[in-house]
Amino acid sequence: MTDGGNGGVTDVAYARRMSTQQPEATGPPRGHVRVVYLGPVAPHWRVDSDFGDRNLIEELRQRILARLLLLPPHDPQFRRNRERIVRDAARENVLLEWDLGVPDDEEGDFIGAVEV
């Protein structure tokens, strides 16, 4: 068997790239965003910011709204997209706050409920 004549370098380099993880953000937060649920009528979401670089916050806001467009919190896709948003904010070292309009202890039930 041959490895294509490259000595397996491509496979090793690919495996190395795939195994490296993103370094966690360190230092003070670069900004803050609050994702607010507006209600059952679209648009469902608003993204507010208390501080941070205007360009950074605007780019993050656009990505957040693209992931949440037309998704109310009880939609099954919302949970997956929320996790992606949390990872995105962590990668950018931005504080993220959610305001779903329900108390924190009821939030899990609200998100987990599915309309029939």
Backbone as JSON Lines, residues from 0, in Angstrom:
{"i":0,"aa":"M","n":[0.83,-1.18,0.0],"ca":[0.0,0.0,0.0],"c":[0.87,1.24,0.0]}
{"i":1,"aa":"T","n":[0.44,2.24,-0.71],"ca":[1.2,3.49,-0.74],"c":[0.37,4.58,-0.08]}
{"i":2,"aa":"D","n":[1.04,5.61,0.32],"ca":[0.35,6.72,0.97],"c":[0.27,7.94,0.06]}
{"i":3,"aa":"G","n":[0.37,7.7,-1.23],"ca":[0.25,8.79,-2.19],"c":[1.57,9.5,-2.41]}
{"i":4,"aa":"G","n":[2.66,8.96,-1.88],"ca":[3.97,9.55,-2.12],"c":[4.31,10.72,-1.22]}
{"i":5,"aa":"N","n":[3.45,11.07,-0.3],"ca":[3.75,12.22,0.56],"c":[4.16,11.79,1.96]}
{"i":6,"aa":"G","n":[4.36,10.5,2.17],"ca":[4.82,10.02,3.46],"c":[3.79,10.15,4.56]}
{"i":7,"aa":"G","n":[2.53,10.28,4.2],"ca":[1.48,10.4,5.21],"c":[1.43,11.77,5.89]}
{"i":8,"aa":"V","n":[2.16,12.73,5.35],"ca":[2.22,14.05,5.97],"c":[0.84,14.7,6.0]}
{"i":9,"aa":"T","n":[0.09,14.55,4.93],"ca":[-1.22,15.17,4.87],"c":[-2.13,14.62,5.95]}
{"i":10,"aa":"D","n":[-2.12,13.3,6.13],"ca":[-2.97,12.7,7.15],"c":[-2.57,13.15,8.54]}
{"i":11,"aa":"V","n":[-1.28,13.23,8.81],"ca":[-0.81,13.66,10.13],"c":[-1.15,15.12,10.37]}
{"i":12,"aa":"A","n":[-0.92,15.96,9.37],"ca":[-1.22,17.38,9.52],"c":[-2.72,17.59,9.73]}
{"i":13,"aa":"Y","n":[-3.53,16.84,9.01],"ca":[-4.99,16.95,9.16],"c":[-5.4,16.53,10.56]}
{"i":14,"aa":"A","n":[-4.87,15.4,11.03],"ca":[-5.2,14.92,12.37],"c":[-4.76,15.92,13.43]}
{"i":15,"aa":"R","n":[-3.61,16.53,13.25],"ca":[-3.11,17.5,14.22],"c":[-4.02,18.73,14.26]}
{"i":16,"aa":"R","n":[-4.45,19.21,13.08],"ca":[-5.35,20.36,13.04],"c":[-6.68,20.04,13.7]}
{"i":17,"aa":"M","n":[-7.18,18.84,13.48],"ca":[-8.47,18.46,14.03],"c":[-8.42,18.26,15.54]}
{"i":18,"aa":"S","n":[-7.25,17.91,16.08],"ca":[-7.16,17.63,17.5],"c":[-6.88,18.87,18.33]}
{"i":19,"aa":"T","n":[-6.46,19.96,17.7],"ca":[-6.19,21.17,18.47],"c":[-7.49,21.84,18.82]}
{"i":20,"aa":"Q","n":[-7.56,22.35,20.04],"ca":[-8.76,23.02,20.5],"c":[-8.53,24.51,20.52]}
{"i":21,"aa":"Q","n":[-9.61,25.25,20.45],"ca":[-9.52,26.7,20.53],"c":[-9.06,27.07,21.93]}
{"i":22,"aa":"P","n":[-8.1,27.98,22.06],"ca":[-7.71,28.41,23.4],"c":[-8.84,29.22,24.04]}
{"i":23,"aa":"E","n":[-9.02,29.03,25.33],"ca":[-10.06,29.77,26.02],"c":[-9.65,31.23,26.13]}
{"i":24,"aa":"A","n":[-10.64,32.08,26.04],"ca":[-10.39,33.51,26.13],"c":[-9.93,33.86,27.54]}
{"i":25,"aa":"T","n":[-8.91,34.69,27.63],"ca":[-8.43,35.13,28.93],"c":[-8.44,36.64,28.96]}
{"i":26,"aa":"G","n":[-8.35,37.17,30.14],"ca":[-8.35,38.62,30.28],"c":[-9.75,39.14,30.51]}
{"i":27,"aa":"P","n":[-9.87,40.45,30.6],"ca":[-11.18,41.04,30.84],"c":[-12.09,40.85,29.63]}
{"i":28,"aa":"P","n":[-13.39,40.8,29.86],"ca":[-14.33,40.64,28.74],"c":[-14.22,41.79,27.76]}
{"i":29,"aa":"R","n":[-14.39,41.47,26.49],"ca":[-14.3,42.49,25.43],"c":[-15.62,43.2,25.2]}
{"i":30,"aa":"G","n":[-16.69,42.71,25.81],"ca":[-17.99,43.33,25.63],"c":[-19.06,42.57,26.38]}
{"i":31,"aa":"H","n":[-20.29,43.04,26.24],"ca":[-21.44,42.41,26.89],"c":[-22.64,42.5,25.96]}
{"i":32,"aa":"V","n":[-23.37,41.4,25.84],"ca":[-24.62,41.42,25.08],"c":[-25.71,40.74,25.9]}
{"i":33,"aa":"R","n":[-26.92,41.23,25.72],"ca":[-28.1,40.66,26.36],"c":[-29.07,40.29,25.24]}
{"i":34,"aa":"V","n":[-29.46,39.02,25.21],"ca":[-30.42,38.54,24.21],"c":[-31.78,38.52,24.88]}
{"i":35,"aa":"V","n":[-32.72,39.3,24.35],"ca":[-34.03,39.48,24.96],"c":[-35.1,38.86,24.08]}
{"i":36,"aa":"Y","n":[-35.94,38.0,24.69],"ca":[-37.08,37.43,23.99],"c":[-38.23,38.43,24.03]}
{"i":37,"aa":"L","n":[-38.74,38.82,22.86],"ca":[-39.76,39.85,22.77],"c":[-41.19,39.31,22.8]}
{"i":38,"aa":"G","n":[-41.36,38.03,22.5],"ca":[-42.69,37.45,22.52],"c":[-42.95,36.57,21.32]}
{"i":39,"aa":"P","n":[-44.17,36.03,21.24],"ca":[-44.49,35.04,20.22],"c":[-44.64,35.6,18.8]}
{"i":40,"aa":"V","n":[-44.66,36.91,18.64],"ca":[-44.8,37.5,17.31],"c":[-43.43,37.95,16.82]}
{"i":41,"aa":"A","n":[-43.07,37.55,15.6],"ca":[-41.76,37.9,15.04],"c":[-41.68,39.41,14.85]}
{"i":42,"aa":"P","n":[-40.54,40.04,15.05],"ca":[-39.28,39.4,15.44],"c":[-39.32,39.01,16.91]}
{"i":43,"aa":"H","n":[-38.81,37.82,17.19],"ca":[-38.87,37.28,18.55],"c":[-37.76,37.81,19.44]}
{"i":44,"aa":"W","n":[-36.68,38.34,18.87],"ca":[-35.47,38.62,19.63],"c":[-34.94,40.02,19.41]}
{"i":45,"aa":"R","n":[-34.28,40.53,20.45],"ca":[-33.54,41.79,20.38],"c":[-32.21,41.57,21.1]}
{"i":46,"aa":"V","n":[-31.15,42.13,20.58],"ca":[-29.83,42.0,21.19],"c":[-29.37,43.38,21.62]}
{"i":47,"aa":"D","n":[-29.17,43.55,22.94],"ca":[-28.7,44.81,23.51],"c":[-27.26,44.64,23.97]}
{"i":48,"aa":"S","n":[-26.57,45.76,24.09],"ca":[-25.18,45.73,24.56],"c":[-24.96,46.84,25.56]}
{"i":49,"aa":"D","n":[-24.21,46.52,26.63],"ca":[-23.88,47.52,27.64],"c":[-22.53,48.16,27.38]}
{"i":50,"aa":"F","n":[-21.57,47.37,26.9],"ca":[-20.24,47.91,26.61],"c":[-19.54,47.0,25.63]}
{"i":51,"aa":"G","n":[-18.49,47.52,25.03],"ca":[-17.69,46.75,24.09],"c":[-17.48,47.49,22.78]}
{"i":52,"aa":"D","n":[-16.53,46.99,22.01],"ca":[-16.23,47.56,20.7],"c":[-17.47,47.46,19.81]}
{"i":53,"aa":"R","n":[-17.85,48.57,19.21],"ca":[-19.08,48.63,18.42],"c":[-19.07,47.6,17.27]}
{"i":54,"aa":"N","n":[-17.95,47.47,16.56],"ca":[-17.87,46.52,15.44],"c":[-17.98,45.08,15.93]}
{"i":55,"aa":"L","n":[-17.28,44.75,17.01],"ca":[-17.34,43.4,17.57],"c":[-18.77,43.04,17.98]}
{"i":56,"aa":"I","n":[-19.43,43.95,18.68],"ca":[-20.79,43.71,19.16],"c":[-21.76,43.59,17.98]}
{"i":57,"aa":"E","n":[-21.6,44.43,16.97],"ca":[-22.5,44.4,15.81],"c":[-22.35,43.08,15.04]}
{"i":58,"aa":"E","n":[-21.12,42.62,14.86],"ca":[-20.9,41.35,14.16],"c":[-21.5,40.19,14.95]}
{"i":59,"aa":"L","n":[-21.31,40.2,16.27],"ca":[-21.89,39.15,17.11],"c":[-23.41,39.23,17.09]}
{"i":60,"aa":"R","n":[-23.96,40.44,17.14],"ca":[-25.42,40.62,17.09],"c":[-25.99,40.04,15.8]}
{"i":61,"aa":"Q","n":[-25.32,40.28,14.67],"ca":[-25.8,39.75,13.4],"c":[-25.79,38.23,13.39]}
{"i":62,"aa":"R","n":[-24.74,37.62,13.95],"ca":[-24.66,36.16,14.01],"c":[-25.74,35.59,14.93]}
{"i":63,"aa":"I","n":[-25.98,36.27,16.06],"ca":[-27.0,35.81,17.0],"c":[-28.38,35.86,16.35]}
{"i":64,"aa":"L","n":[-28.7,36.99,15.74],"ca":[-30.02,37.13,15.12],"c":[-30.2,36.18,13.95]}
{"i":65,"aa":"A","n":[-29.13,35.89,13.22],"ca":[-29.24,34.92,12.12],"c":[-29.58,33.53,12.66]}
{"i":66,"aa":"R","n":[-29.02,33.18,13.82],"ca":[-29.29,31.86,14.4],"c":[-30.67,31.78,15.05]}
{"i":67,"aa":"L","n":[-31.2,32.91,15.49],"ca":[-32.48,32.89,16.21],"c":[-33.66,33.36,15.36]}
{"i":68,"aa":"L","n":[-33.4,33.76,14.13],"ca":[-34.47,34.28,13.28],"c":[-35.64,33.31,13.22]}
{"i":69,"aa":"L","n":[-36.81,33.8,13.57],"ca":[-38.06,33.03,13.53],"c":[-38.1,31.84,14.48]}
{"i":70,"aa":"L","n":[-37.22,31.8,15.49],"ca":[-37.22,30.7,16.45],"c":[-37.69,31.17,17.82]}
{"i":71,"aa":"P","n":[-38.87,30.76,18.26],"ca":[-39.26,31.03,19.65],"c":[-38.53,30.06,20.57]}
{"i":72,"aa":"P","n":[-38.44,30.35,21.86],"ca":[-37.67,29.51,22.78],"c":[-38.17,28.08,22.92]}
{"i":73,"aa":"H","n":[-39.43,27.82,22.62],"ca":[-39.93,26.44,22.77],"c":[-39.65,25.58,21.54]}
{"i":74,"aa":"D","n":[-39.07,26.15,20.47],"ca":[-38.73,25.39,19.28],"c":[-37.52,24.5,19.57]}
{"i":75,"aa":"P","n":[-37.55,23.22,19.15],"ca":[-36.42,22.32,19.42],"c":[-35.09,22.82,18.86]}
{"i":76,"aa":"Q","n":[-35.1,23.55,17.77],"ca":[-33.87,24.08,17.19],"c":[-33.25,25.18,18.06]}
{"i":77,"aa":"F","n":[-34.07,25.82,18.89],"ca":[-33.58,26.9,19.73],"c":[-32.48,26.43,20.66]}
{"i":78,"aa":"R","n":[-32.64,25.26,21.27],"ca":[-31.64,24.77,22.23],"c":[-30.28,24.59,21.56]}
{"i":79,"aa":"R","n":[-30.27,24.01,20.37],"ca":[-29.0,23.81,19.65],"c":[-28.37,25.15,19.27]}
{"i":80,"aa":"N","n":[-29.18,26.07,18.77],"ca":[-28.65,27.37,18.37],"c":[-28.2,28.18,19.58]}
{"i":81,"aa":"R","n":[-28.88,28.02,20.71],"ca":[-28.46,28.73,21.92],"c":[-27.06,28.27,22.34]}
{"i":82,"aa":"E","n":[-26.8,26.97,22.27],"ca":[-25.48,26.45,22.62],"c":[-24.41,27.0,21.67]}
{"i":83,"aa":"R","n":[-24.75,27.13,20.4],"ca":[-23.8,27.69,19.43],"c":[-23.51,29.16,19.75]}
{"i":84,"aa":"I","n":[-24.53,29.9,20.14],"ca":[-24.36,31.3,20.48],"c":[-23.48,31.44,21.72]}
{"i":85,"aa":"V","n":[-23.69,30.57,22.71],"ca":[-22.88,30.6,23.93],"c":[-21.41,30.35,23.59]}
{"i":86,"aa":"R","n":[-21.15,29.36,22.73],"ca":[-19.76,29.08,22.33],"c":[-19.16,30.24,21.55]}
{"i":87,"aa":"D","n":[-19.96,30.85,20.69],"ca":[-19.49,31.99,19.89],"c":[-19.11,33.16,20.8]}
{"i":88,"aa":"A","n":[-19.95,33.47,21.78],"ca":[-19.66,34.56,22.71],"c":[-18.42,34.24,23.54]}
{"i":89,"aa":"A","n":[-18.27,33.01,23.96],"ca":[-17.08,32.62,24.74],"c":[-15.82,32.76,23.89]}
{"i":90,"aa":"R","n":[-15.91,32.36,22.63],"ca":[-14.77,32.46,21.72],"c":[-14.36,33.93,21.53]}
{"i":91,"aa":"E","n":[-15.34,34.82,21.49],"ca":[-15.07,36.25,21.32],"c":[-14.77,36.95,22.64]}
{"i":92,"aa":"N","n":[-14.87,36.22,23.76],"ca":[-14.66,36.75,25.11],"c":[-15.64,37.89,25.4]}
{"i":93,"aa":"V","n":[-16.93,37.62,25.12],"ca":[-18.0,38.57,25.36],"c":[-18.95,37.97,26.39]}
{"i":94,"aa":"L","n":[-19.31,38.77,27.4],"ca":[-20.28,38.32,28.39],"c":[-21.64,38.2,27.71]}
{"i":95,"aa":"L","n":[-22.33,37.11,27.97],"ca":[-23.62,36.84,27.33],"c":[-24.67,36.66,28.39]}
{"i":96,"aa":"E","n":[-25.8,37.34,28.23],"ca":[-26.9,37.26,29.17],"c":[-28.18,36.98,28.38]}
{"i":97,"aa":"W","n":[-29.03,36.12,28.93],"ca":[-30.3,35.78,28.28],"c":[-31.44,36.33,29.12]}
{"i":98,"aa":"D","n":[-32.42,36.97,28.48],"ca":[-33.64,37.41,29.14],"c":[-34.8,36.81,28.36]}
{"i":99,"aa":"L","n":[-35.3,35.68,28.87],"ca":[-36.4,34.98,28.2],"c":[-37.76,35.38,28.73]}
{"i":100,"aa":"G","n":[-37.78,36.32,29.67],"ca":[-39.05,36.8,30.2],"c":[-39.67,35.88,31.23]}
{"i":101,"aa":"V","n":[-38.92,34.91,31.71],"ca":[-39.4,34.01,32.76],"c":[-38.34,33.94,33.85]}
{"i":102,"aa":"P","n":[-38.74,33.66,35.1],"ca":[-37.74,33.52,36.15],"c":[-36.74,32.41,35.82]}
{"i":103,"aa":"D","n":[-35.51,32.54,36.33],"ca":[-34.45,31.58,36.03],"c":[-34.81,30.15,36.4]}
{"i":104,"aa":"D","n":[-35.53,29.94,37.5],"ca":[-35.85,28.58,37.91],"c":[-36.88,27.92,36.99]}
{"i":105,"aa":"E","n":[-37.65,28.72,36.26],"ca":[-38.63,28.17,35.33],"c":[-38.1,28.13,33.9]}
{"i":106,"aa":"E","n":[-36.93,28.68,33.66],"ca":[-36.38,28.8,32.31],"c":[-36.23,27.45,31.63]}
{"i":107,"aa":"G","n":[-35.74,26.45,32.33],"ca":[-35.55,25.13,31.74],"c":[-36.86,24.52,31.28]}
{"i":108,"aa":"D","n":[-37.92,24.7,32.09],"ca":[-39.23,24.18,31.7],"c":[-39.77,24.9,30.48]}
{"i":109,"aa":"F","n":[-39.53,26.21,30.42],"ca":[-40.03,27.03,29.32],"c":[-39.36,26.61,28.01]}
{"i":110,"aa":"I","n":[-38.07,26.4,28.06],"ca":[-37.32,26.02,26.85],"c":[-37.64,24.59,26.46]}
{"i":111,"aa":"G","n":[-37.83,23.71,27.44],"ca":[-38.08,22.3,27.15],"c":[-39.5,22.03,26.68]}
{"i":112,"aa":"A","n":[-40.42,22.94,26.94],"ca":[-41.81,22.71,26.55],"c":[-41.97,22.8,25.04]}
{"i":113,"aa":"V","n":[-42.72,21.89,24.48],"ca":[-42.97,21.89,23.05],"c":[-44.47,21.97,22.83]}
{"i":114,"aa":"E","n":[-44.87,22.94,22.02],"ca":[-46.29,23.07,21.72],"c":[-46.74,21.92,20.82]}
{"i":115,"aa":"V","n":[-47.92,21.41,21.09],"ca":[-48.46,20.3,20.29],"c":[-49.59,20.8,19.43]}
